[in-house]
Amino acid sequence: MFQVESSRTGNRSNLFFTDYFPQSTNSFFLLTFNLNDNPFLKSVNAFILQEILKLKPNRIPEERIKDTLQEFFNELNWKINAQFNQSGETYKGVSLCFIMKRDNRLYLVQFGRLACGLMKRSNFEEIGLSWDNYPIATVESLNRIGSIQEDIAVRVHSIVLEFSDSLFVFPSPLIPTVKEVIPAGVNSILTVMANASPEEHNYLFLCNAKAGLIKPIRFFQGHSFRISGLIMGLIIIVTILYYFFGDNVVEEFGKRTEESISGHNFLFEVKNLTDNLGNQELDKQLKKFVYSPAKDITLSPIWQGQFSRAITYPPLFDNNNIYLLVGKNIAALDKNSKEVVWRMSYISSILRAVPIENNLLLLLENRHLILLNGKGEEIWEKISNSNFEASPEPLSLPRQVTRRDDKRLNSGIIVVPEGSNISIISLITGETVSSIKFEDDINYLSDYDPSNNCFYGVVNDNLVIFKLLIKVW
């Protein structure tokens, strides 16, 4: 039986509404998602819901659904666009997904940063825009409601949910995590969405057979004797292994562990082993295993923000903020909300910015030195005796990440921006671990932010946050 398995409304000017009840044959679902949170966007949400209620979706004849939805959303786009123009809001558009249910058939339209996926038994397919395109798509190409002063592209997807099929809708920032658990099945996808931050993410999960959210087993909670039992069991196992295999094996293992911790590599041991076996392919695989920085390393764009003017320097950051230099201006974005918390303007261009503890030293073209704290307050200002020049270094420099920066790594990596491509290279072997390609060149790339496991880049004047995803051995 078709049912709503799970759903949630986020708090960041997001909306989830439905008239669904279990025995209904006709019903509809509405989700909106916004990167910002302000009263204007909440009023836009209310307007969208009001217009859809006026539409009376459940009374539309089935043969007229596609034409009606195309006409309705084109008209709705014009109305919302007019509201954005009158308000002067910079983020002109709303991500939206609308679903109509007729028995077990769904009619779906989606706009902006709401991703849709369909699980048919063990087969998975993306609906609408490819998930790989969401994080790197420009704001203009996202096709958001109210974003452009022309008719938008409205595609109505018709989907039949067979028994055990599932449909889920969620904001695109969750895509990297959801993609990782797709092979594990529907329950894992639902668990990821349910565990996402309720402050930012709403979602919808529909199915034609009960999936059921698998709750984690709290093995240790309230059962201290279990912990003691496990410890005793481990001691017994180690004792048996020691008895059967002898203390030489244990000592050798301890020696190898000590060498690895102290920075020694295993090239000598690997070479001797493979020489005895005479297998070059095994030699290659063993060296790859020993020197690999981690099992899987990928760099995934998880957020993108557009600005009205070109960013003129690599992004900087501290514990709380991301700092952007735009000509004569500097702006601080809160790391969590991505909202601008303060900005400063000067009469001369800012040539360079140097992080000093939790402060920023600005070097201006008019020879002024200004030290700012994290709140944008000037600590002092001086005039230098020498003129400053813009940095002659390339715009995007390679960045190194070591085990000191990220404990998930077994050895260091280098992140290399090359035109429109970013490659991750093993520091020891020089092997390219993974890469990602954009349509536009990468203008700048920040240092590695170990607190958030990410880089801050500039692509076509958009700020892009790249998450370093690592699976350890």
C-alpha positions as CSV (number, residue, x, y, z in Angstrom):
1,M,0.0,0.0,0.0
2,F,1.3,3.4,-1.0
3,Q,2.2,5.5,2.1
4,V,4.3,8.4,3.4
5,E,7.1,6.6,5.2
6,S,8.8,9.7,6.6
7,S,9.0,13.5,6.2
8,R,10.2,16.6,8.0
9,T,10.1,20.3,7.7
10,G,13.3,22.2,8.2
11,N,13.6,25.6,9.9
12,R,15.6,27.6,7.4
13,S,12.7,29.3,5.6
14,N,11.7,25.9,4.3
15,L,8.2,24.5,3.9
16,F,6.7,21.0,3.7
17,F,2.9,20.7,3.2
18,T,0.6,17.8,2.2
19,D,-3.0,16.9,2.2
20,Y,-2.1,13.2,2.3
21,F,-3.8,10.6,4.5
22,P,-3.4,6.8,4.2
23,Q,-6.7,6.1,2.5
24,S,-6.5,8.9,0.0
25,T,-6.2,8.1,-3.8
26,N,-5.6,11.8,-4.7
27,S,-3.2,14.0,-2.7
28,F,-0.3,16.3,-3.2
29,F,3.1,17.2,-1.6
30,L,5.0,20.5,-1.6
31,L,8.6,21.1,-0.5
32,T,10.6,24.3,-0.7
33,F,14.2,24.8,0.3
34,N,16.3,28.0,0.7
35,L,19.9,28.6,1.5
36,N,19.0,31.8,3.4
37,D,16.6,32.3,6.3
38,N,14.6,35.6,6.5
39,P,11.0,36.8,6.8
40,F,10.8,37.6,3.1
41,L,11.5,34.0,2.1
42,K,8.9,32.7,4.6
43,S,6.4,35.1,3.0
44,V,7.3,33.7,-0.4
45,N,6.7,30.2,0.9
46,A,3.3,31.2,2.2
47,F,2.5,32.7,-1.2
48,I,3.5,29.5,-3.0
49,L,1.3,27.4,-0.8
50,Q,-1.6,29.8,-1.2
51,E,-1.3,29.7,-5.0
52,I,-1.2,25.8,-5.0
53,L,-4.3,25.7,-2.8
54,K,-6.1,27.9,-5.3
55,L,-5.1,25.5,-8.0
56,K,-7.0,22.7,-6.3
57,P,-4.6,20.0,-7.6
58,N,-6.8,17.1,-6.7
59,R,-9.6,18.2,-9.1
60,I,-7.4,18.4,-12.2
61,P,-8.4,15.7,-14.7
62,E,-5.5,13.2,-15.2
63,E,-5.3,13.9,-18.9
64,R,-4.7,17.6,-18.2
65,I,-2.2,17.3,-15.4
66,K,1.0,17.9,-17.4
67,D,-0.3,20.9,-19.3
68,T,-1.9,22.4,-16.2
69,L,1.3,22.1,-14.2
70,Q,3.4,23.7,-17.0
71,E,1.1,26.6,-17.3
72,F,0.7,27.0,-13.5
73,F,4.5,27.0,-12.7
74,N,5.3,29.4,-15.5
75,E,2.8,31.8,-14.2
76,L,4.0,31.2,-10.6
77,N,7.5,32.0,-11.7
78,W,6.5,35.4,-13.0
79,K,4.6,36.2,-9.8
80,I,7.5,35.3,-7.5
81,N,10.0,37.0,-9.7
82,A,8.0,40.2,-9.3
83,Q,8.2,39.9,-5.5
84,F,11.9,39.4,-5.6
85,N,12.4,42.5,-7.8
86,Q,10.2,44.6,-5.5
87,S,12.0,43.4,-2.4
88,G,15.6,43.8,-3.7
89,E,16.6,40.4,-2.4
90,T,19.9,39.2,-3.9
91,Y,19.0,35.5,-3.8
92,K,16.4,35.5,-6.5
93,G,14.7,32.2,-6.4
94,V,13.3,29.3,-4.4
95,S,14.0,25.6,-4.7
96,L,10.7,23.7,-5.0
97,C,9.4,20.2,-5.5
98,F,5.7,19.5,-6.1
99,I,4.3,16.0,-6.3
100,M,0.7,14.9,-7.2
101,K,-0.4,11.4,-6.3
102,R,-3.1,9.5,-8.3
103,D,-3.4,6.0,-6.8
104,N,0.2,4.7,-7.2
105,R,1.2,7.1,-10.0
106,L,3.1,10.3,-9.1
107,Y,3.4,13.5,-11.2
108,L,6.5,15.4,-10.1
109,V,8.1,18.7,-10.9
110,Q,11.3,20.0,-9.3
111,F,13.3,23.2,-9.3
112,G,16.6,24.3,-7.8
113,R,18.5,22.5,-5.1
114,L,16.0,19.7,-4.3
115,A,17.3,16.3,-5.4
116,C,15.0,13.4,-6.2
117,G,15.8,9.7,-6.4
118,L,13.8,6.5,-7.2
119,M,14.7,3.1,-5.8
120,K,13.1,0.2,-7.7
121,R,14.0,-2.9,-5.8
122,S,17.8,-2.9,-6.1
123,N,18.0,-0.5,-9.0
124,F,18.5,3.3,-8.3
125,E,17.9,6.2,-10.7
126,E,18.2,10.0,-10.3
127,I,15.2,12.1,-11.3
128,G,15.7,15.4,-13.2
129,L,19.1,17.0,-12.9
130,S,22.0,14.6,-12.4
131,W,23.2,14.6,-8.9
132,D,26.8,15.2,-10.0
133,N,25.7,18.6,-11.5
134,Y,24.0,20.0,-8.4
135,P,27.1,21.0,-6.4
136,I,28.9,22.6,-9.3
137,A,25.9,24.2,-11.2
138,T,25.8,27.9,-11.4
139,V,23.0,29.8,-9.7
140,E,21.6,30.7,-13.1
141,S,21.5,27.1,-14.3
142,L,19.6,25.8,-11.3
143,N,16.2,26.8,-12.8
144,R,14.7,28.0,-9.5
145,I,11.2,29.4,-9.2
146,G,11.2,33.2,-9.5
147,S,14.9,33.3,-10.6
148,I,14.5,34.6,-14.2
149,Q,12.2,37.0,-16.1
150,E,11.1,34.5,-18.7
151,D,9.3,31.3,-18.9
152,I,11.1,28.6,-17.0
153,A,11.6,25.0,-18.2
154,V,8.9,22.9,-16.6
155,R,9.3,19.1,-16.9
156,V,6.6,16.9,-15.5
157,H,7.9,13.5,-14.5
158,S,5.3,10.6,-14.5
159,I,6.3,7.8,-12.2
160,V,4.5,4.6,-11.2
161,L,5.5,3.2,-7.8
162,E,5.3,-0.6,-8.0
163,F,5.3,-2.7,-4.8
164,S,8.5,-2.0,-2.8
165,D,9.5,1.0,-4.9
166,S,10.5,4.2,-3.0
167,L,10.9,7.9,-3.9
168,F,12.8,10.4,-1.8
169,V,13.2,14.1,-2.1
170,F,15.9,16.1,-0.1
171,P,18.1,19.2,-0.4
172,S,21.2,18.8,-2.6
173,P,23.7,19.4,0.2
174,L,22.9,15.9,1.5
175,I,23.7,14.3,-1.9
176,P,27.3,13.2,-1.0
177,T,26.2,11.3,2.1
178,V,23.1,9.8,0.5
179,K,25.2,8.5,-2.5
180,E,27.5,6.7,-0.1
181,V,24.7,4.6,1.4
182,I,22.6,3.8,-1.7
183,P,24.2,0.3,-2.1
184,A,23.1,-0.4,1.5
185,G,19.4,0.0,0.5
186,V,16.4,2.1,1.4
187,N,16.7,1.9,5.1
188,S,20.2,3.4,5.0
189,I,19.0,6.3,2.8
190,L,16.1,7.0,5.2
191,T,18.5,6.9,8.2
192,V,20.8,9.5,6.6
193,M,18.0,11.9,5.9
194,A,16.4,11.4,9.4
195,N,19.8,12.1,11.0
196,A,20.5,15.2,9.0
197,S,20.3,18.6,10.8
198,P,16.7,19.5,11.3
199,E,17.7,23.2,11.3
200,E,18.6,23.2,7.6
201,H,17.1,20.1,5.9
202,N,13.6,19.0,5.2
203,Y,12.9,15.9,3.2
204,L,10.1,13.5,1.9
205,F,10.2,9.7,1.7
206,L,7.4,7.9,-0.1
207,C,7.1,4.1,-0.7
208,N,4.7,1.5,-1.9
209,A,5.6,-0.9,0.9
210,K,6.7,-0.2,4.4
211,A,10.4,0.4,4.5
212,G,10.7,1.0,8.2
213,L,13.5,3.1,9.7
214,I,16.0,0.8,11.3
215,K,17.0,2.2,14.7
216,P,20.5,1.8,15.9
217,I,21.0,-0.8,18.7
218,R,22.2,1.0,21.8
219,F,24.3,-1.9,22.9
220,F,26.2,-0.2,25.6
221,Q,23.6,2.2,27.0
222,G,22.7,1.3,30.6
223,H,24.6,-2.0,30.4
224,S,28.0,-1.5,31.9
225,F,28.5,-5.3,32.4
226,R,28.5,-5.7,28.6
227,I,31.6,-3.5,28.3
228,S,33.4,-5.5,31.0
229,G,32.4,-8.7,29.2
230,L,33.8,-7.5,25.9
231,I,37.0,-6.4,27.5
232,M,37.4,-9.8,29.1
233,G,36.6,-11.6,25.9
234,L,39.3,-9.6,24.0
235,I,41.9,-10.4,26.7
236,I,41.1,-14.2,26.3
237,I,41.3,-14.0,22.5
238,V,44.7,-12.2,22.7
239,T,46.0,-14.8,25.2
240,I,45.0,-17.7,23.0
241,L,46.6,-16.1,19.9
242,Y,49.8,-15.5,21.9
243,Y,49.9,-19.1,23.1
244,F,49.5,-20.6,19.7
245,F,51.6,-18.3,17.6
246,G,54.4,-17.5,20.0
247,D,55.8,-14.3,21.3
248,N,58.0,-13.8,18.3
249,V,55.0,-12.9,16.1
250,V,53.8,-10.5,18.7
251,E,57.2,-8.8,19.0
252,E,57.5,-8.6,15.3
253,F,54.0,-7.0,15.0
254,G,55.0,-4.5,17.8
255,K,58.2,-3.7,15.9
256,R,56.3,-3.0,12.7
257,T,53.8,-0.9,14.5
258,E,56.5,1.2,16.2
259,E,58.3,1.7,12.8
260,S,55.1,2.9,11.1
261,I,54.4,5.3,13.9
262,S,57.9,6.7,13.9
263,G,57.7,7.5,10.2
264,H,59.6,4.5,8.8
265,N,58.2,2.9,5.6
266,F,57.9,-0.7,4.7
267,L,59.6,-0.6,1.3
268,F,62.4,-3.0,2.5
269,E,59.9,-5.6,3.9
270,V,57.7,-5.4,0.8
271,K,60.6,-5.8,-1.6
272,N,61.9,-8.8,0.2
273,L,58.5,-10.4,0.3
274,T,57.8,-9.9,-3.3
275,D,61.3,-11.0,-4.3
276,N,60.6,-14.3,-2.7
277,L,57.3,-14.7,-4.4
278,G,58.5,-13.5,-7.8
279,N,55.1,-11.8,-8.5
280,Q,55.4,-8.2,-9.9
281,E,51.7,-7.6,-9.8
282,L,51.6,-8.6,-6.1
283,D,54.5,-6.3,-5.5
284,K,52.6,-3.4,-7.1
285,Q,49.5,-4.1,-5.2
286,L,51.3,-4.4,-1.8
287,K,53.2,-1.1,-2.4
288,K,49.9,0.6,-3.3
289,F,48.3,-0.7,-0.1
290,V,51.2,0.3,2.1
291,Y,51.6,3.8,0.6
292,S,48.0,4.6,0.0
293,P,46.9,7.7,2.0
294,A,43.5,6.1,2.6
295,K,41.0,3.7,1.1
296,D,38.9,6.2,-0.8
297,I,39.5,9.9,-1.0
298,T,37.2,12.3,-2.9
299,L,36.7,16.0,-3.0
300,S,33.0,16.8,-3.2
301,P,31.4,20.3,-3.6
302,I,28.8,20.6,-0.9
303,W,27.8,24.3,-1.0
304,Q,27.9,27.2,-3.5
305,G,27.3,30.9,-3.1
306,Q,27.1,33.7,-5.7
307,F,28.3,37.2,-5.2
308,S,27.6,40.4,-7.1
309,R,31.3,41.3,-7.6
310,A,34.4,39.2,-8.4
311,I,36.4,37.8,-5.6
312,T,40.0,39.0,-5.9
313,Y,42.0,36.8,-3.4
314,P,41.9,33.2,-2.2
315,P,39.4,32.7,0.7
316,L,40.7,32.8,4.2
317,F,39.1,31.4,7.4
318,D,39.4,31.1,11.1
319,N,37.3,29.1,13.7
320,N,34.1,31.0,13.0
321,N,34.3,32.8,9.7
322,I,35.2,32.6,6.0
323,Y,36.8,35.8,4.7
324,L,36.4,37.1,1.1
325,L,38.4,39.9,-0.5
326,V,36.5,41.8,-3.2
327,G,38.6,44.7,-4.5
328,K,38.5,47.4,-1.8
329,N,36.1,45.3,0.4
330,I,36.4,42.4,2.8
331,A,33.4,40.4,3.9
332,A,33.1,37.7,6.7
333,L,30.7,34.8,6.2
334,D,29.6,32.7,9.2
335,K,30.8,29.2,8.6
336,N,27.5,27.6,9.7
337,S,24.8,29.8,8.2
338,K,27.0,31.2,5.2
339,E,25.4,34.6,6.0
340,V,27.5,37.8,5.8
341,V,28.1,38.8,9.4
342,W,30.2,41.9,8.7
343,R,31.9,43.8,5.8
344,M,34.5,46.6,5.6
345,S,35.3,49.0,2.7
346,Y,38.5,51.0,2.2
347,I,39.5,53.8,-0.1
348,S,42.3,51.6,-1.6
349,S,42.4,48.1,-2.9
350,I,43.3,45.2,-0.6
351,L,46.3,43.5,-2.1
352,R,46.8,40.7,0.4
353,A,45.5,39.4,3.7
354,V,47.6,37.5,6.2
355,P,46.0,35.4,9.0
356,I,47.6,36.1,12.4
357,E,46.2,33.9,15.1
358,N,42.5,34.9,15.1
359,N,43.2,38.2,13.4
360,L,43.7,39.4,9.8
361,L,46.4,41.7,8.7
362,L,45.4,43.6,5.5
363,L,47.9,45.1,3.1
364,L,46.4,48.0,1.1
365,E,47.6,49.5,-2.1
366,N,48.1,52.9,-0.4
367,R,50.7,51.3,1.9
368,H,48.4,51.0,4.9
369,L,48.6,48.1,7.3
370,I,45.4,47.3,9.1
371,L,44.9,44.6,11.7
372,L,41.3,43.3,12.1
373,N,39.9,40.9,14.7
374,G,37.3,38.2,13.9
375,K,34.5,40.7,14.5
376,G,35.7,43.2,11.9
377,E,37.0,45.7,14.4
378,E,40.2,47.5,13.7
379,I,42.9,46.8,16.3
380,W,45.4,49.2,14.8
381,E,46.4,50.9,11.5
382,K,49.9,51.9,10.4
383,I,51.5,53.3,7.2
384,S,54.4,51.3,5.8
385,N,57.6,52.9,4.4
386,S,57.5,50.6,1.3
387,N,54.9,50.1,-1.4
388,F,53.0,46.8,-1.5
389,E,52.5,44.9,-4.7
390,A,50.0,42.3,-5.7
391,S,51.2,38.8,-5.3
392,P,52.9,37.5,-8.4
393,E,52.1,33.9,-7.4
394,P,49.7,31.8,-9.5
395,L,46.0,32.3,-8.6
396,S,45.5,28.7,-7.5
397,L,48.4,27.0,-5.7
398,P,48.6,23.3,-4.7
399,R,47.6,22.6,-1.1
400,Q,49.1,20.0,1.1
401,V,47.1,18.0,3.7
402,T,49.1,15.9,6.2
403,R,48.2,13.5,9.0
404,R,48.6,16.4,11.4
405,D,45.8,18.2,9.5
406,D,43.5,15.1,9.2
407,K,44.0,12.0,11.3
408,R,42.0,9.9,8.8
409,L,44.9,9.9,6.4
410,N,47.7,7.3,6.5
411,S,50.0,9.6,4.6
412,G,50.0,13.0,3.1
413,I,48.2,14.2,0.0
414,I,48.5,17.2,-2.3
415,V,45.4,18.9,-3.8
416,V,46.3,20.4,-7.1
417,P,44.1,22.9,-9.0
418,E,44.8,22.8,-12.8
419,G,42.5,25.0,-14.8
420,S,39.1,23.6,-14.5
421,N,40.3,20.4,-12.8
422,I,41.2,19.6,-9.2
423,S,43.4,16.5,-8.6
424,I,44.2,14.7,-5.3
425,I,47.7,13.2,-5.5
426,S,49.5,10.9,-3.0
427,L,52.5,12.7,-1.5
428,I,54.6,9.5,-1.5
429,T,53.8,7.7,-4.7
430,G,52.6,10.6,-6.9
431,E,49.5,8.6,-7.8
432,T,46.4,10.5,-8.7
433,V,43.9,9.3,-6.1
434,S,40.8,11.2,-7.5
435,S,39.9,14.3,-9.4
436,I,36.9,16.6,-10.1
437,K,36.3,18.7,-13.2
438,F,34.3,22.0,-13.6
439,E,33.1,23.8,-16.7
440,D,34.9,26.9,-15.6
441,D,38.4,27.5,-14.3
442,I,39.2,27.4,-10.6
443,N,40.2,31.0,-9.7
444,Y,41.4,30.4,-6.2
445,L,41.7,27.7,-3.6
446,S,42.1,28.2,0.2
447,D,44.3,26.3,2.6
448,Y,42.8,23.1,4.2
449,D,40.3,23.8,7.0
450,P,40.9,20.9,9.4
451,S,38.0,21.8,11.7
452,N,35.4,21.3,8.8
453,N,37.5,19.0,6.6
454,C,37.1,21.2,3.6
455,F,38.6,23.7,1.2
456,Y,37.1,27.0,0.1
457,G,37.4,27.7,-3.6
458,V,36.3,30.3,-6.1
459,V,34.9,29.0,-9.4
460,N,33.6,31.6,-11.9
461,D,33.3,34.1,-9.1
462,N,31.2,31.7,-7.0
463,L,32.4,30.6,-3.5
464,V,32.4,26.8,-3.5
465,I,33.0,24.6,-0.4
466,F,34.8,21.3,-1.2
467,K,34.4,18.6,1.4
468,L,37.3,16.1,1.8
469,L,35.6,12.7,2.1
470,I,37.8,9.9,3.3
471,K,37.2,6.2,4.0
472,V,40.0,4.8,6.2
473,W,41.5,1.3,5.8
